[in-house]
């Protein structure tokens, strides 16, 4: 990225949360959250410190390489932010994203039967309990992961194997827990300055 992005404020720490997910404020105003591999985040943080404390200039010359959390992933991110102080609830949010993914893109014989109604009922209950909602033209719920860390076809494959509603729930929970572990271990999420961070008590 060739253009220079000026710092809108002088804050030495951009850390929003360090556990279980590492969340940081970016130095750009708008847009969506960015999902960065840890090595790329460390490279960016080193550059940020140099730019912030340098005598000759105070600007950054690049943003870290990343996946953009848009197309519905931004609502998942809002849900994770809302419950960022409670790992168990964050995992429930990510499991809910997995349930939503099944409705739109995962092949399941179970969801082509009258059990679909019970599946929808669970989604509605979880959405209300967690206060997480996806609105508008949404295409994606689970975050993109590098294929060397998680096979991009594994989630839909495990969903297709489920022979009962119970097994479907178990497979969704297993795969979303696995993905969430990878997110915690291998990624950092950057939030634009104007990205709304909900209060953890549920208030906006």
C-alpha positions in Angstrom: 0.0 0.0 0.0 1.7 3.1 -1.2 -0.3 5.9 0.4 0.7 7.3 3.8 -2.0 7.1 6.5 -1.6 9.8 9.2 -2.1 8.9 12.8 -5.4 10.3 14.0 -4.2 10.2 17.6 -1.1 9.5 19.7 -1.8 6.4 21.7 1.1 4.1 22.6 -1.2 1.1 23.3 -3.8 0.0 20.8 -4.8 -3.1 22.8 -8.5 -3.7 23.3 -8.3 -7.2 24.7 -5.5 -9.8 25.0 -7.5 -12.9 25.9 -8.9 -15.2 24.6 -8.9 -13.2 21.3 -6.3 -10.5 20.8 -8.1 -7.4 19.7 -6.4 -4.2 18.7 -7.4 -0.8 17.4 -6.1 0.0 14.0 -4.9 3.5 13.1 -7.4 4.0 10.3 -10.9 5.5 10.7 -13.3 3.4 8.7 -14.0 0.1 7.1 -14.3 -3.4 8.6 -12.3 -5.4 11.1 -9.1 -7.0 9.8 -8.0 -10.6 10.7 -4.2 -10.8 10.7 -1.9 -13.7 11.3 0.2 -13.1 14.4 3.5 -12.8 12.5 2.1 -10.1 10.3 0.6 -8.3 13.3 4.0 -8.3 15.0 5.6 -6.8 11.9 3.0 -4.1 11.9 3.3 -3.4 15.6 7.0 -2.9 15.2 6.5 -0.5 12.4 3.8 1.3 14.4 6.1 1.8 17.3 8.8 3.3 15.1 6.3 5.6 13.4 4.7 6.7 16.7 8.0 7.4 18.5 10.1 8.5 15.5 11.5 12.1 15.5 11.2 12.7 11.8 7.7 11.5 11.0 4.6 10.1 12.6 2.8 8.1 9.9 2.4 4.5 8.9 3.3 3.3 5.4 1.3 0.1 5.3 -1.5 -1.9 6.9 -0.9 -5.5 7.9 -1.8 -8.2 5.4 -5.3 -9.4 6.4 -8.6 -10.9 5.7 -11.4 -8.3 5.7 -14.2 -9.3 8.1 -17.2 -8.2 6.0 -20.3 -9.7 4.3 -21.7 -10.8 7.6 -18.5 -11.6 9.5 -18.7 -8.0 10.9 -21.8 -9.0 12.8 -20.1 -12.1 14.2 -17.2 -9.8 15.3 -19.7 -7.5 17.0 -21.0 -10.5 18.9 -17.6 -11.6 19.9 -16.8 -8.0 21.1 -19.9 -7.9 23.1 -18.9 -10.9 25.1 -15.1 -10.4 25.0 -14.8 -10.8 28.8 -16.4 -14.3 28.8 -14.7 -17.0 26.7 -17.7 -19.4 27.1 -20.1 -16.9 25.7 -17.7 -16.0 22.9 -17.6 -19.7 21.9 -21.4 -19.7 22.0 -21.4 -16.7 19.6 -19.0 -18.5 17.3 -21.1 -21.7 17.5 -24.2 -19.6 16.6 -22.3 -18.3 13.6 -21.7 -21.9 12.6 -25.5 -22.6 12.9 -26.1 -19.7 10.6 -23.5 -20.9 8.2 -25.5 -24.2 7.9 -28.6 -22.4 6.9 -27.0 -20.6 4.0 -24.1 -22.7 2.8 -23.6 -26.1 4.4 -25.1 -29.2 2.8 -27.1 -31.3 5.4 -29.7 -33.9 4.8 -31.0 -33.2 8.3 -31.9 -29.7 7.3 -34.0 -30.9 4.4 -36.5 -32.6 6.8 -39.0 -31.3 9.3 -36.1 -31.1 11.8 -35.3 -27.8 10.1 -37.9 -26.1 12.3 -36.2 -27.2 15.5 -32.9 -26.0 14.1 -34.4 -22.6 13.4 -35.9 -22.5 16.9 -32.5 -23.0 18.4 -31.0 -20.3 16.3 -33.7 -17.8 17.4 -33.2 -18.7 21.1 -29.5 -18.3 20.9 -29.7 -15.0 19.0 -32.0 -13.6 21.7 -29.9 -15.0 24.6 -26.6 -13.7 23.2 -28.0 -10.5 21.7 -26.3 -11.2 18.3 -28.1 -10.5 15.0 -27.1 -10.6 11.4 -29.0 -8.1 9.2 -29.3 -7.3 5.5 -27.6 -9.1 2.7 -25.3 -11.5 4.6 -23.1 -14.1 2.9 -20.6 -15.3 5.5 -20.7 -15.9 9.3 -17.5 -17.8 10.2 -14.2 -16.1 9.7 -11.9 -17.0 6.8 -8.8 -18.9 7.9 -5.6 -19.7 6.1 -5.9 -23.2 4.6 -2.6 -24.3 6.2 -4.3 -23.8 9.6 -7.8 -25.1 8.8 -9.1 -27.0 5.7 -11.7 -24.6 4.2 -13.8 -27.6 3.2 -13.7 -29.4 6.6 -16.7 -27.6 8.2 -19.1 -28.4 5.4 -17.8 -31.9 5.1 -18.4 -32.6 8.8 -21.9 -31.1 8.5 -22.7 -33.3 5.6 -21.8 -36.4 7.6 -24.3 -35.8 10.4 -27.0 -38.5 10.5 -29.1 -37.0 13.3 -29.9 -33.5 14.7 -27.8 -34.3 17.8 -24.8 -35.3 15.7 -25.3 -32.1 13.6 -25.1 -30.0 16.8 -22.1 -31.9 18.0 -20.2 -31.5 14.7 -21.0 -27.8 14.5 -19.8 -27.3 18.1 -16.6 -29.3 17.5 -15.7 -27.5 14.3 -16.5 -24.0 15.6 -14.5 -24.7 18.8 -11.6 -25.8 16.7 -11.8 -22.7 14.6 -12.1 -20.5 17.7 -9.0 -22.1 19.1 -7.1 -21.3 15.9 -8.3 -17.7 16.0 -7.0 -17.3 19.6 -3.7 -19.0 19.0 -2.8 -17.7 15.5 -4.6 -14.4 14.8 -5.0 -10.8 15.9 -8.1 -8.8 15.0 -7.7 -5.1 14.2 -10.7 -2.7 14.6 -11.0 0.6 12.8 -11.2 3.6 15.1 -14.9 4.1 14.3 -15.8 0.4 14.6 -18.5 0.2 17.3 -17.4 -1.8 20.3 -20.5 -2.8 22.3 -20.4 -2.8 26.0 -19.9 -6.3 27.4 -23.1 -6.0 29.5 -25.1 -5.9 26.2 -25.7 -2.2 25.8 -24.6 -0.5 22.7 
